[in-house]
Amino acid sequence: MSNPKYKWEKLEPMTDIRVFTTLVPNESSLYAVGGCDEKGTPIDSLEVYNDETKKWTKLESMPTKRAGVAVVIIGKKLIAIGGVSETQTPLDVVEMFDLEEKKWSKVETLPEPLMGVSVIVKDSKILLIGGMAKNTNPKDLFLEYDIDQNKWKQLPSMPSPRYASSAFLLQDKLYVLGGRQGKLPSLAVDCFDFTTNKWEQLENIPSKRVFAMYAATDTHLFSMGGLSHPASKGFTNTCEVYSIEKKNWTVGNNMMVKRGDFAIGVCGGKVVCVGGLTNDGKPTNRVEAYDVKKNKWLQLADSEQSHSSCGYTMWNDKLYVVGGLSSEMGPCNFADVLYVE
């Protein structure tokens, strides 16, 4: 598909306004978990979007209010992990929502309060990476949660402590990119090989940025945009590409828009970047797509509504973008989806 035709669809707004929410799909449903309200206060809201009815429905609220919560679904269980509390401190609370009974329950807590963790699912177990502790120190944690035994288990520590990193599971290897160590960006790329049970430190990300966004295909890792370091230099249009085969980074052609804190996903075989904050200090609705084979950016139609600090996820080969900050109304409940016709 050399020239896919992308199309935006404006969805029904969510029931609640939410910034820093977490989206997680399951079968024909898309769940929006937690986040902050228009005053910046963490919320306990859980709602679900049904792809068949095209409607959002409120579900039983989480027992704990939180933003930036890590969420996964295993079988018929939605698990919410850590996040930011009402006092703006990390949480150790782990809660489970039964998708059939539609009820919450508390399960084994984290070993310590954490925010900014990354989570993936492998072999029906949750893998948790990094995080920020109560003392604001970045962590090198690598934990496994067994839902049947309701136990957390320590795995070999990650070489590079950090929080707010991005994690991707590719060909039985776990890649962890970027993140932060306090106010400083982390350039580290760590790879855990499940066949050898060992970590490998790969070549660092070439340039220092925070709020850069990351994506992955089977062949490449991508580091896009972000806020320069130092921040006085503003947002960047940096495009950096890591070849999994060659184990090295190259610098691609610059993005069209300097931006950070945007939605990103691989759609139609290209890395799509949606919205975010620009150097005018406002959320944008500009959209562009990167073709790694041609090292070329393609300008796409603007999104229906602008989003930054939003929830986003790939689901059924479509990029869903919800909530966050908008230029139209500030904190919002907007929902949009991008797909290839």
Stockholm file with secondary structure:
# STOCKHOLM 1.0

chainA/1-341         MSNPKYKWEKLEPMTDIRVFTTLVPNESSLYAVGGCDEKGTPIDSLEVYNDETKKWTKLESMPTKRAGVAVVIIGKKLIAIGGVSETQTPLDVVEMFDLEEKKWSKVETLPEPLMGVSVIVKDSKILLIGGMAKNTNPKDLFLEYDIDQNKWKQLPSMPSPRYASSAFLLQDKLYVLGGRQGKLPSLAVDCFDFTTNKWEQLENIPSKRVFAMYAATDTHLFSMGGLSHPASKGFTNTCEVYSIEKKNWTVGNNMMVKRGDFAIGVCGGKVVCVGGLTNDGKPTNRVEAYDVKKNKWLQLADSEQSHSSCGYTMWNDKLYVVGGLSSEMGPCNFADVLYVE
#=GR chainA/1-341 SS CCSCCEEEEECCCCSSCCBSCEEEEETTEEEEECCBCTTSCBBCCEEEEETTTTEEEECCCCSSCBBSCEEEEETTEEEEECCBCTTSSBBCCEEEEETTTTEEEECCCCSSCBBSCEEEEETTEEEEECCBCTTSCBCCCEEEEETTTTEEEECCCCSSCCBSCEEEEETTEEEEECCEETTEECCCEEEEETTTTEEEEECCCSSCEESCEEEECSSEEEEECCEESSGGGCBCCCEEEEETTTTEEEECCCCSSCCBSCEEEEETTEEEEECCBCTTSSBCCCEEEEETTTTEEEEECCCSSCCBSCEEEEETTEEEEECSEETTTEECCCEEEEEEC
#=GC SS_cons         CCSCCEEEEECCCCSSCCBSCEEEEETTEEEEECCBCTTSCBBCCEEEEETTTTEEEECCCCSSCBBSCEEEEETTEEEEECCBCTTSSBBCCEEEEETTTTEEEECCCCSSCBBSCEEEEETTEEEEECCBCTTSCBCCCEEEEETTTTEEEECCCCSSCCBSCEEEEETTEEEEECCEETTEECCCEEEEETTTTEEEEECCCSSCEESCEEEECSSEEEEECCEESSGGGCBCCCEEEEETTTTEEEECCCCSSCCBSCEEEEETTEEEEECCBCTTSSBCCCEEEEETTTTEEEEECCCSSCCBSCEEEEETTEEEEECSEETTTEECCCEEEEEEC
//
